[in-house]
Amino acid sequence: MNKSNSIVLFNQKQVRRFYDEKKELWYFSIIDVIEILTDTSIPRRYWSDLKSKLKNEGSEVYEKIVQLKMTAPDGKQRETDSFSTEDLLRVI
């Protein structure tokens, strides 16, 4: 199994993730996590609104968003906002 790019299931839904071997950190797709936790049908819109709110509040977490290429549902590699495990838990 390729550890650097993989998909895990949580509540029967996919969560895209990426392992950075140099930093020894897992990064998770924020959109995927939001879809699972909020059960929203428009997770991108939900994330856009939340990201604006974090930015306006001057949240430290906003500065830790990482853009990583992950396989999108259409099979193409696309950049997506991602958080390390620690930063993701802060947002939650």
C-alpha positions in Angstrom: 0.0 0.0 0.0 1.2 3.5 -0.9 1.4 5.2 2.5 1.8 8.7 1.1 -1.6 8.9 -0.7 -4.5 6.8 0.6 -8.2 6.8 1.4 -9.7 5.6 4.6 -13.4 5.1 5.4 -15.2 6.7 8.3 -19.0 6.1 8.7 -18.9 4.5 5.2 -17.6 7.7 3.6 -14.2 8.3 2.1 -11.6 10.6 3.7 -8.6 11.4 1.5 -5.3 11.7 3.2 -1.6 12.2 2.5 1.4 11.2 4.5 4.4 13.6 4.5 7.4 11.3 5.1 9.8 14.2 5.8 7.6 15.8 8.5 6.1 12.4 9.5 2.6 13.9 9.5 -0.7 12.8 8.1 -2.8 15.5 6.3 -6.5 15.1 5.7 -8.9 16.6 3.2 -10.9 19.2 5.0 -13.8 18.9 2.6 -14.1 15.2 3.2 -14.1 15.6 7.0 -16.6 18.4 6.9 -19.0 16.3 4.8 -18.8 13.5 7.4 -19.1 15.6 10.5 -21.9 18.0 9.3 -23.7 15.6 6.9 -24.1 18.6 4.6 -24.7 18.1 0.9 -22.5 21.1 0.0 -19.3 20.6 2.0 -17.3 23.0 -0.2 -19.6 25.9 0.5 -19.6 25.0 4.2 -15.8 25.0 4.2 -15.7 28.3 2.3 -17.9 30.0 4.9 -15.9 28.5 7.8 -12.6 29.5 6.2 -13.7 33.1 5.8 -14.9 33.1 9.4 -11.5 31.7 10.6 -9.7 34.3 8.6 -11.8 37.2 9.9 -11.3 36.1 13.5 -7.5 35.9 12.9 -7.4 32.2 13.8 -4.0 30.6 13.9 -5.5 27.5 12.3 -6.2 29.5 9.1 -2.5 30.0 8.6 -1.9 26.2 8.7 -4.0 25.2 5.7 -2.0 23.2 3.3 -2.9 22.7 -0.4 -2.1 19.2 -1.5 -2.9 17.3 -4.6 -5.3 14.4 -3.9 -7.4 12.2 -6.1 -10.9 13.9 -6.6 -14.1 11.9 -6.9 -13.8 12.2 -10.7 -10.4 10.5 -10.6 -8.3 13.5 -11.4 -5.5 14.9 -9.1 -6.7 18.3 -7.7 -5.4 20.6 -5.0 -7.5 20.5 -1.9 -7.2 22.3 1.4 -5.8 20.0 4.0 -4.9 20.0 7.7 -2.5 17.9 9.7 -4.1 15.8 12.3 -3.4 18.3 15.1 -4.7 21.3 13.2 -7.8 19.4 12.1 -8.6 18.5 15.7 -8.3 22.2 16.6 -10.8 23.2 13.9 -13.2 20.5 15.1 
